[in-house]
Amino acid sequence: MSKQKIVIIGAVAGGATCAARARRLSEEAEIVLIDRGSYVSFANCGLPYYIGEVIPEEENLLMVKSEDLRDKFNIDVRVLNEAVSIDRLKKEILIKDISTRKEYIESYDSLVLATGSQPVKPPLPGIDMKGIFTLRSIPDSNEIKKWIKDNNVQEAVVVGGGLIGLEMTENLVKLGINVSVIEMLPNVIPLFDPEMAVPVHEKLREKGVDLYLNTAVKSFSRENDNLRINVTTDPDKQLSCDMVILSIGSRPENNLAQEAGLEIGERGGVRVNEYMQTSDSSIWAVGDLVESRDVITGKWMLSLLASPANRQARIAADSIFGRNRGFRGVQSTAVCRIFDLDIASTGASEKSLKRYAEGGNVIPYEKVYLHPRNHAEYYPGSSFMAFKLIFSSEDGRILGAQAVGEEGVDKRIDVIAMAIQLGATVFDLEEAELSYAPQFGSAKEVVNLAGMAAANILRGDIPTTHWDVVKAADRLTLDVREPKDFADGPIEGAMNIPLANLRTYIKNLDKTAKVQVYCTQGKNSYYATRVLLLNGFDCINISGGYKTYQAWRQLGENQTT
């Protein structure tokens, strides 16, 4: 096994990692790494920041150079070489040298496909005209940078409000370009639930970005035979700009695998087993190319994230050398910074659980919203974050979490990510012992608070409802904020009884009255709900308080500016 010949097609995250891991497992193996591009192992995630000049030089994006793989790992690296076809019976690959245009045959014992994904370009009128770009590689970045400079770009349209689209938006704004973002969904960051994305909408608008939600692009056209581009949308509107960035999404680059007759899944990715083997036992596949199992639902999914790609690459190399270590699946842990706002998530979103339920895969769940500070309030510089925890309503198993804030979001989501991996419950979060100092967190950590709130629901201590299902007519709504807060933004039909006055007020309240309670963030309404329950009332708490209500209200308003 150690003397076999391994050919890897695709030399970015998955391919380069697999090659290096394979060499660490065998000094005798012949390892050939092929890529049609000019670079190996460059930082895709850094491309928007290279365009925005945060990363000053192209060289900074190169994680590993071809000569490093050759000299340090004894790997035969062939850039500007394209795999044309695979003959599985002969175990041969037809390869074209792009520089010389000559074709040659390369044999293999084990083949790894790491061809990645390609940007989606729907067949819209005018989509191939100059000035409309996708972003996948360093050459793409250089073309965009050149266009901005040569054409003195002042206005740009970004189509797609996912992570890459918003990172491009931020960097274009920092270059002094006016940006409009068009998104088909009700919210940017499609992996987020809509109400959790509202702070991102607010931040984008604060930075001067025009945001068009629930909006689709119909066509592109030239404006008066010059380089200006008209973007026509549905609902009917025309935006004029100097440049368009398409960030609609990516799909697996599966042509090579499909033509070789490998099994392809419903989402277009190559189907693999837990050892990353394809339907051909001599061929492995990793990264954006493959479909992976969602660790929460068990459904096939596309990951398109660098971290799973690197882990899959190591597992593929291990499998080639007989180490049967399986890939456990993907939980879609991601983080992104948009201007000075951090957003992160892991596991299932509520909308994904609803979507899976429509297909018959029902996972009973509950959720809690919190708006804690990122560290102790008495220590200077604290700020609020929005935090949503989703968990099984049957046993408390953690299903997912989302968070938005100025600082400290990433570490909380990383804790939840590890908890999901270990199959932990909200009761474990209650008891989690996490590092604390006033500049880093609070004695009652965000993760602990989320666990406590969720555990209280499961124990029956705090009956809970949510703003998306609240029915004001069914219950007496009590606002337990202070009068000045109530005056700034009451809920229609709510009665203001500050928490400090509640015990006096309930003496005159009919014990048969059904009550629902909210405050600013959810903490005081929790206290109030307990008071009412202990005094014999039928009472429920509205999770997340007025802050979460504002997010739901904004979603219901006109989202196009």
PLY file of the C-alpha trace (Angstrom):
ply
format ascii 1.0
element vertex 561
property float x
property float y
property float z
element edge 560
property int vertex1
property int vertex2
end_header
0.00 0.00 0.00
2.73 2.49 0.89
4.36 2.17 -2.55
1.23 2.96 -4.50
0.71 5.87 -6.90
-1.73 8.52 -5.73
-3.04 11.18 -8.12
-4.93 14.16 -6.71
-6.94 16.46 -8.99
-7.41 19.91 -7.48
-4.75 21.62 -5.41
-6.48 24.14 -3.17
-7.72 23.36 0.38
-8.73 19.71 0.07
-6.23 18.60 -2.56
-3.12 20.12 -1.02
-4.08 18.92 2.45
-4.65 15.37 1.18
-1.29 15.36 -0.61
0.62 16.56 2.45
-1.17 14.08 4.74
-0.49 11.22 2.33
3.21 12.03 2.33
3.28 12.07 6.12
1.83 8.55 6.04
4.22 7.16 3.42
7.68 8.00 2.15
7.43 5.41 -0.63
4.19 6.50 -2.32
4.34 8.43 -5.58
2.08 11.46 -5.15
1.02 13.59 -8.11
-0.94 16.82 -7.53
-2.65 18.31 -10.58
-4.40 21.67 -10.92
-5.48 23.63 -13.99
-4.79 26.92 -12.24
-1.50 28.67 -11.49
-1.64 28.35 -7.72
-1.83 25.65 -5.06
-3.38 26.10 -1.64
-4.37 29.76 -1.78
-6.72 31.40 0.72
-10.12 31.60 -1.02
-11.64 33.22 2.06
-9.17 36.09 1.81
-10.10 37.11 -1.74
-12.62 39.86 -0.80
-10.04 41.37 1.55
-7.40 41.30 -1.17
-9.79 43.25 -3.42
-10.43 45.68 -0.56
-6.66 46.10 -0.02
-6.86 44.84 3.56
-4.54 42.08 2.33
-2.04 44.15 0.34
-0.25 41.62 -1.85
-1.26 38.60 -3.88
1.61 36.72 -2.28
-0.09 37.02 1.11
-2.88 34.74 -0.14
-0.56 31.85 -0.95
-0.74 29.34 1.89
1.75 26.93 0.32
3.75 27.36 -2.87
4.33 24.68 -5.50
8.04 24.58 -4.73
7.31 24.02 -1.03
5.23 20.94 -1.81
7.94 19.69 -4.15
10.92 20.37 -1.91
9.48 19.71 1.56
7.05 16.90 0.74
8.49 15.35 -2.42
5.17 15.80 -4.25
5.01 16.01 -8.04
3.08 19.27 -8.45
1.74 20.10 -11.89
-0.05 23.43 -12.17
-1.62 24.56 -15.46
-2.49 20.92 -16.11
-6.15 20.01 -16.61
-7.69 16.59 -16.08
-9.82 15.96 -19.18
-11.28 12.51 -18.47
-10.96 9.41 -16.29
-10.83 5.83 -17.54
-11.84 3.88 -14.45
-11.25 0.44 -16.02
-7.66 1.23 -16.97
-7.14 3.49 -13.95
-5.86 6.26 -16.21
-6.44 9.99 -16.51
-6.21 12.01 -19.72
-4.44 15.28 -18.85
-3.87 18.38 -20.94
-0.86 20.65 -20.38
-2.50 24.06 -20.75
0.79 25.79 -21.63
1.77 23.43 -24.48
-1.77 22.17 -25.36
-0.34 18.64 -25.37
-2.26 15.75 -23.85
-0.83 12.78 -21.98
-1.96 9.79 -19.93
-1.32 9.44 -16.19
-2.01 6.17 -14.39
-3.07 5.83 -10.76
-3.61 3.27 -8.03
-5.67 5.70 -5.93
-7.34 8.84 -7.25
-8.59 11.77 -5.19
-10.99 14.33 -6.69
-10.82 17.79 -5.10
-12.14 19.89 -7.97
-14.16 22.15 -5.67
-17.12 24.25 -6.75
-17.88 26.91 -9.30
-19.96 30.08 -8.91
-23.57 29.90 -10.01
-24.34 31.96 -13.14
-28.02 31.66 -14.06
-28.91 32.07 -17.77
-30.10 35.67 -17.44
-29.98 38.08 -20.39
-26.71 40.02 -20.40
-25.04 38.06 -17.61
-21.85 37.49 -19.64
-21.19 41.13 -20.46
-18.03 42.92 -19.34
-18.13 44.36 -15.86
-20.05 41.41 -14.36
-17.82 39.21 -12.19
-17.82 36.09 -10.07
-15.18 35.45 -7.41
-13.48 32.06 -7.13
-9.75 32.53 -7.66
-6.83 34.94 -7.47
-7.12 35.74 -11.22
-10.80 36.62 -10.62
-9.69 38.99 -7.87
-7.09 40.63 -10.08
-9.65 41.16 -12.83
-12.01 42.86 -10.37
-9.22 45.05 -8.98
-8.19 46.06 -12.50
-11.77 46.88 -13.51
-12.25 49.07 -10.43
-9.06 50.99 -11.17
-9.39 51.28 -14.95
-13.05 52.31 -14.89
-13.03 54.48 -11.77
-15.89 52.44 -10.31
-18.21 54.54 -8.14
-21.28 52.32 -7.93
-21.54 48.54 -7.69
-24.31 45.99 -7.34
-23.72 42.78 -5.40
-26.19 40.05 -6.31
-26.54 37.68 -3.37
-26.43 38.40 0.35
-24.49 35.37 1.54
-21.18 35.49 3.39
-19.00 36.16 0.33
-21.45 38.72 -1.03
-21.44 40.67 2.22
-17.67 40.45 2.60
-17.37 41.87 -0.91
-19.88 44.58 0.01
-17.84 45.64 3.03
-14.61 45.79 1.06
-16.13 47.73 -1.83
-17.58 50.25 0.63
-14.15 50.65 2.21
-12.81 51.49 -1.26
-15.31 54.36 -1.41
-17.76 52.60 -3.73
-21.52 52.95 -3.29
-22.99 49.45 -3.07
-26.45 47.99 -3.54
-27.15 44.40 -2.42
-29.89 42.37 -4.08
-31.14 39.26 -2.26
-34.05 36.98 -3.26
-34.77 35.91 0.32
-36.33 38.05 3.09
-32.93 38.29 4.76
-29.22 38.32 4.03
-27.06 35.48 5.42
-29.31 32.66 4.18
-27.92 30.22 6.76
-29.45 32.47 9.46
-33.07 32.57 10.53
-34.65 35.80 9.24
-35.12 37.52 12.60
-31.48 36.94 13.54
-30.28 38.68 10.37
-32.05 41.95 11.17
-29.03 43.49 13.00
-27.01 42.82 9.83
-29.62 44.68 7.76
-29.36 47.61 10.17
-25.55 47.62 10.00
-25.52 47.55 6.19
-27.94 50.46 5.97
-25.98 52.35 8.63
-22.93 52.04 6.35
-24.84 53.45 3.38
-25.57 50.16 1.61
-28.86 50.03 -0.31
-30.52 46.73 0.49
-33.09 45.07 -1.77
-34.62 42.02 -0.11
-37.28 39.72 -1.59
-35.87 40.87 -4.92
-34.68 38.86 -7.92
-32.56 39.94 -10.88
-34.26 39.58 -14.29
-31.60 40.88 -16.69
-28.52 43.02 -17.30
-28.09 45.53 -20.11
-25.75 48.30 -21.23
-26.68 51.87 -20.57
-26.47 54.03 -23.71
-23.69 51.92 -25.30
-21.20 52.79 -22.54
-19.79 50.66 -19.75
-22.58 51.48 -17.28
-24.76 48.46 -16.48
-28.51 48.45 -15.91
-29.71 45.75 -13.52
-33.41 45.02 -13.94
-35.13 43.36 -10.99
-38.39 41.74 -9.99
-40.23 43.59 -8.42
-39.75 45.92 -11.38
-36.85 48.27 -10.75
-33.67 49.36 -12.53
-30.35 49.94 -10.82
-27.51 51.61 -12.69
-23.92 50.77 -11.77
-20.32 50.49 -12.98
-19.81 46.88 -11.89
-21.73 43.79 -10.77
-20.49 41.06 -8.42
-22.43 37.80 -8.69
-22.46 35.99 -5.36
-25.52 33.82 -5.83
-23.88 30.66 -4.56
-21.72 27.80 -5.75
-22.31 24.32 -7.09
-19.98 21.31 -7.18
-17.68 21.19 -10.20
-18.73 17.64 -10.95
-18.25 17.30 -14.73
-15.17 15.09 -14.46
-16.81 12.82 -11.87
-20.12 12.68 -13.73
-18.51 11.78 -17.06
-16.55 9.04 -15.28
-19.83 7.52 -14.14
-19.43 8.14 -10.41
-22.60 8.38 -8.32
-23.89 11.96 -8.07
-26.38 13.03 -5.39
-29.56 15.07 -5.70
-27.70 18.27 -4.83
-25.09 17.72 -7.53
-22.28 16.59 -5.27
-20.36 13.34 -5.55
-21.72 10.74 -3.14
-19.10 9.32 -0.77
-19.07 6.97 2.19
-17.72 7.88 5.62
-14.16 7.23 4.40
-14.67 9.68 1.49
-14.71 6.84 -1.07
-16.91 7.32 -4.11
-18.94 4.61 -5.82
-15.57 3.47 -7.24
-13.48 2.03 -4.40
-10.25 3.35 -6.01
-11.51 6.95 -6.16
-11.99 9.33 -3.24
-13.55 12.81 -3.28
-13.35 15.70 -0.81
-14.37 19.31 -0.24
-16.95 21.36 -2.11
-17.30 18.57 -4.66
-18.98 16.09 -2.31
-22.29 15.72 -0.54
-21.98 15.16 3.19
-24.40 14.12 5.90
-25.91 16.83 8.10
-25.09 15.76 11.67
-28.45 17.03 12.97
-30.89 15.73 10.36
-28.86 13.01 8.66
-29.81 14.48 5.27
-27.35 14.85 2.39
-26.07 18.40 2.03
-23.39 20.56 0.40
-20.93 22.08 2.84
-18.82 24.53 0.77
-16.73 25.38 3.84
-12.95 25.17 4.23
-12.85 23.42 7.61
-14.82 20.31 6.58
-12.82 20.15 3.33
-9.54 19.94 5.23
-10.86 17.29 7.62
-12.23 15.25 4.73
-8.87 15.46 2.97
-7.05 13.99 5.97
-9.61 11.19 6.25
-9.29 10.38 2.53
-5.50 10.08 2.86
-5.90 7.90 5.94
-8.37 5.68 4.10
-6.02 5.25 1.13
-3.44 3.81 3.54
-5.92 1.55 5.31
-6.68 3.71 8.32
-10.45 3.40 8.69
-11.24 6.71 10.35
-14.64 8.00 9.26
-15.96 11.50 8.60
-18.75 12.18 11.08
-20.63 14.73 8.95
-21.09 18.49 8.75
-22.78 20.87 11.16
-22.18 24.05 9.13
-20.26 26.09 11.69
-19.47 29.50 10.20
-18.42 32.98 11.25
-18.15 36.26 9.41
-17.46 39.91 10.21
-19.50 42.58 8.43
-17.96 45.97 9.22
-17.82 45.90 13.05
-20.52 43.26 13.48
-19.69 39.58 13.98
-22.14 36.86 12.98
-21.79 33.16 13.62
-23.87 29.99 13.61
-23.60 26.24 14.04
-25.92 23.30 13.59
-29.50 23.51 12.37
-31.41 26.72 11.87
-35.12 26.87 12.64
-36.01 27.31 8.99
-33.92 24.27 8.02
-35.76 22.17 10.64
-39.08 23.35 9.24
-37.95 22.55 5.71
-36.86 19.05 6.73
-40.15 18.53 8.57
-42.04 19.26 5.35
-40.18 16.30 3.86
-41.27 14.03 6.70
-38.10 14.30 8.81
-39.64 15.85 11.92
-37.36 16.85 14.79
-39.41 18.35 17.66
-37.63 21.50 18.85
-37.88 24.55 21.06
-35.88 27.77 21.06
-34.79 30.59 23.35
-33.63 34.12 22.59
-31.22 36.10 24.74
-29.68 39.56 24.49
-26.77 39.41 26.94
-23.69 41.59 27.07
-20.46 40.17 25.70
-18.70 40.74 29.04
-19.37 42.13 32.50
-21.37 45.35 32.25
-19.29 47.11 34.87
-16.13 46.63 32.82
-15.81 49.33 30.12
-16.65 48.51 26.53
-19.35 45.89 26.90
-21.93 45.52 24.12
-25.09 43.52 23.53
-25.35 40.46 21.37
-28.37 38.60 20.04
-28.25 34.87 20.76
-30.63 32.11 19.65
-30.38 28.53 20.89
-32.39 25.71 19.26
-32.77 22.43 21.12
-34.79 19.24 21.18
-38.07 19.64 23.06
-37.91 15.94 23.92
-34.53 15.50 25.58
-32.78 18.89 25.45
-30.19 17.82 22.88
-28.62 20.93 21.32
-29.56 21.34 17.67
-28.13 24.72 16.68
-27.30 28.29 17.63
-26.92 31.70 16.00
-25.38 34.87 17.38
-24.77 38.46 16.29
-22.73 41.07 18.12
-19.72 43.33 18.13
-17.36 41.02 20.01
-17.23 37.56 21.56
-19.73 35.93 19.22
-17.24 33.45 17.78
-16.16 31.87 21.07
-19.76 31.29 22.21
-20.71 29.60 18.95
-17.54 27.50 19.05
-18.54 26.22 22.50
-21.98 25.29 21.16
-20.36 23.65 18.11
-18.30 21.37 20.31
-21.34 20.67 22.48
-23.27 19.54 19.39
-20.37 17.31 18.34
-20.40 15.62 21.75
-24.19 15.19 21.73
-24.58 17.52 24.70
-27.87 18.84 26.06
-29.00 22.18 27.44
-28.52 20.69 30.91
-24.83 20.33 30.07
-24.71 24.00 29.06
-26.12 24.93 32.48
-23.16 23.24 34.12
-20.42 24.19 31.62
-17.44 25.69 33.43
-16.01 28.36 31.14
-13.22 30.89 31.65
-14.28 34.15 33.26
-12.79 37.56 33.84
-14.77 40.81 33.52
-13.15 41.84 30.22
-13.97 38.46 28.63
-17.38 37.44 29.92
-19.69 37.31 32.90
-19.95 35.03 35.88
-23.23 33.86 34.34
-21.77 33.19 30.90
-23.86 33.58 27.74
-23.62 29.83 27.11
-24.70 29.07 30.69
-27.61 31.52 30.47
-28.82 29.94 27.25
-28.65 26.52 28.88
-30.49 27.75 31.97
-33.25 29.38 29.94
-33.71 26.25 27.84
-33.59 23.93 30.86
-36.22 26.04 32.63
-38.55 25.47 29.68
-38.00 21.70 29.66
-38.50 21.45 33.43
-41.76 23.37 33.17
-40.49 26.26 35.26
-41.08 28.90 32.58
-43.85 28.32 30.01
-42.64 30.14 26.91
-43.96 31.52 23.64
-42.39 33.51 20.82
-43.19 36.68 18.92
-43.78 34.86 15.64
-46.73 32.99 17.17
-47.96 35.42 19.85
-51.73 36.06 19.79
-52.49 39.22 21.73
-56.24 38.58 21.77
-55.90 35.31 23.70
-54.07 36.71 26.72
-53.58 39.84 28.77
-50.19 41.21 27.69
-48.07 42.72 30.44
-45.04 44.90 29.68
-42.87 44.85 32.81
-40.37 47.46 31.58
-39.99 50.84 33.22
-42.50 53.54 32.09
-39.86 55.46 30.08
-39.05 52.32 28.07
-42.73 51.55 27.59
-43.29 55.07 26.26
-40.52 54.62 23.68
-42.15 51.58 22.10
-45.16 49.76 23.54
-46.72 46.67 21.99
-50.28 47.29 20.84
-52.69 46.30 23.58
-50.00 45.82 26.24
-50.43 47.06 29.81
-47.36 48.54 31.49
-46.77 47.12 34.98
-43.10 47.57 35.98
-41.64 44.51 37.64
-41.22 46.33 40.95
-44.99 47.04 41.05
-46.14 43.61 39.92
-46.86 42.04 43.31
-49.07 44.97 44.26
-50.88 44.86 40.90
-51.70 41.14 40.91
-53.72 41.50 44.12
-56.41 43.11 41.95
-56.03 40.75 38.99
-58.62 38.07 38.28
-57.01 34.70 38.98
-58.72 33.26 35.90
-56.94 35.74 33.61
-54.47 34.28 31.14
-51.31 36.39 30.99
-48.26 36.75 28.75
-45.29 38.85 29.79
-42.39 40.59 28.07
-39.64 43.06 28.96
-36.65 44.49 27.08
-34.44 41.42 26.80
-36.31 38.59 28.51
-34.71 38.59 31.96
-37.27 40.67 33.88
-40.17 38.96 32.12
-38.73 35.65 33.37
-38.81 37.00 36.94
-42.34 38.32 36.39
-43.56 35.03 34.96
-42.27 33.16 37.98
-44.05 35.62 40.31
-47.33 35.13 38.47
-47.00 31.35 38.30
-46.23 31.10 42.02
-49.33 33.18 42.70
-51.52 30.78 40.77
-51.82 32.51 37.41
-51.78 30.92 33.95
-48.77 32.84 32.60
-46.26 32.49 29.76
-43.07 34.36 29.00
-42.40 35.84 25.55
-38.80 34.87 24.81
-36.29 37.54 23.82
-38.33 40.52 24.93
-38.85 43.74 23.04
-35.50 43.45 21.26
-36.62 40.26 19.53
-40.05 41.78 18.85
-38.35 44.64 17.00
-36.56 42.14 14.74
-39.81 40.36 13.85
-41.56 43.70 13.29
-38.84 44.88 10.91
-39.15 41.67 8.91
-42.83 42.43 8.43
-42.14 45.93 7.16
-40.97 46.95 3.70
-37.47 45.50 3.34
-36.54 47.40 0.15
-34.79 50.78 0.40
0 1
1 2
2 3
3 4
4 5
5 6
6 7
7 8
8 9
9 10
10 11
11 12
12 13
13 14
14 15
15 16
16 17
17 18
18 19
19 20
20 21
21 22
22 23
23 24
24 25
25 26
26 27
27 28
28 29
29 30
30 31
31 32
32 33
33 34
34 35
35 36
36 37
37 38
38 39
39 40
40 41
41 42
42 43
43 44
44 45
45 46
46 47
47 48
48 49
49 50
50 51
51 52
52 53
53 54
54 55
55 56
56 57
57 58
58 59
59 60
60 61
61 62
62 63
63 64
64 65
65 66
66 67
67 68
68 69
69 70
70 71
71 72
72 73
73 74
74 75
75 76
76 77
77 78
78 79
79 80
80 81
81 82
82 83
83 84
84 85
85 86
86 87
87 88
88 89
89 90
90 91
91 92
92 93
93 94
94 95
95 96
96 97
97 98
98 99
99 100
100 101
101 102
102 103
103 104
104 105
105 106
106 107
107 108
108 109
109 110
110 111
111 112
112 113
113 114
114 115
115 116
116 117
117 118
118 119
119 120
120 121
121 122
122 123
123 124
124 125
125 126
126 127
127 128
128 129
129 130
130 131
131 132
132 133
133 134
134 135
135 136
136 137
137 138
138 139
139 140
140 141
141 142
142 143
143 144
144 145
145 146
146 147
147 148
148 149
149 150
150 151
151 152
152 153
153 154
154 155
155 156
156 157
157 158
158 159
159 160
160 161
161 162
162 163
163 164
164 165
165 166
166 167
167 168
168 169
169 170
170 171
171 172
172 173
173 174
174 175
175 176
176 177
177 178
178 179
179 180
180 181
181 182
182 183
183 184
184 185
185 186
186 187
187 188
188 189
189 190
190 191
191 192
192 193
193 194
194 195
195 196
196 197
197 198
198 199
199 200
200 201
201 202
202 203
203 204
204 205
205 206
206 207
207 208
208 209
209 210
210 211
211 212
212 213
213 214
214 215
215 216
216 217
217 218
218 219
219 220
220 221
221 222
222 223
223 224
224 225
225 226
226 227
227 228
228 229
229 230
230 231
231 232
232 233
233 234
234 235
235 236
236 237
237 238
238 239
239 240
240 241
241 242
242 243
243 244
244 245
245 246
246 247
247 248
248 249
249 250
250 251
251 252
252 253
253 254
254 255
255 256
256 257
257 258
258 259
259 260
260 261
261 262
262 263
263 264
264 265
265 266
266 267
267 268
268 269
269 270
270 271
271 272
272 273
273 274
274 275
275 276
276 277
277 278
278 279
279 280
280 281
281 282
282 283
283 284
284 285
285 286
286 287
287 288
288 289
289 290
290 291
291 292
292 293
293 294
294 295
295 296
296 297
297 298
298 299
299 300
300 301
301 302
302 303
303 304
304 305
305 306
306 307
307 308
308 309
309 310
310 311
311 312
312 313
313 314
314 315
315 316
316 317
317 318
318 319
319 320
320 321
321 322
322 323
323 324
324 325
325 326
326 327
327 328
328 329
329 330
330 331
331 332
332 333
333 334
334 335
335 336
336 337
337 338
338 339
339 340
340 341
341 342
342 343
343 344
344 345
345 346
346 347
347 348
348 349
349 350
350 351
351 352
352 353
353 354
354 355
355 356
356 357
357 358
358 359
359 360
360 361
361 362
362 363
363 364
364 365
365 366
366 367
367 368
368 369
369 370
370 371
371 372
372 373
373 374
374 375
375 376
376 377
377 378
378 379
379 380
380 381
381 382
382 383
383 384
384 385
385 386
386 387
387 388
388 389
389 390
390 391
391 392
392 393
393 394
394 395
395 396
396 397
397 398
398 399
399 400
400 401
401 402
402 403
403 404
404 405
405 406
406 407
407 408
408 409
409 410
410 411
411 412
412 413
413 414
414 415
415 416
416 417
417 418
418 419
419 420
420 421
421 422
422 423
423 424
424 425
425 426
426 427
427 428
428 429
429 430
430 431
431 432
432 433
433 434
434 435
435 436
436 437
437 438
438 439
439 440
440 441
441 442
442 443
443 444
444 445
445 446
446 447
447 448
448 449
449 450
450 451
451 452
452 453
453 454
454 455
455 456
456 457
457 458
458 459
459 460
460 461
461 462
462 463
463 464
464 465
465 466
466 467
467 468
468 469
469 470
470 471
471 472
472 473
473 474
474 475
475 476
476 477
477 478
478 479
479 480
480 481
481 482
482 483
483 484
484 485
485 486
486 487
487 488
488 489
489 490
490 491
491 492
492 493
493 494
494 495
495 496
496 497
497 498
498 499
499 500
500 501
501 502
502 503
503 504
504 505
505 506
506 507
507 508
508 509
509 510
510 511
511 512
512 513
513 514
514 515
515 516
516 517
517 518
518 519
519 520
520 521
521 522
522 523
523 524
524 525
525 526
526 527
527 528
528 529
529 530
530 531
531 532
532 533
533 534
534 535
535 536
536 537
537 538
538 539
539 540
540 541
541 542
542 543
543 544
544 545
545 546
546 547
547 548
548 549
549 550
550 551
551 552
552 553
553 554
554 555
555 556
556 557
557 558
558 559
559 560
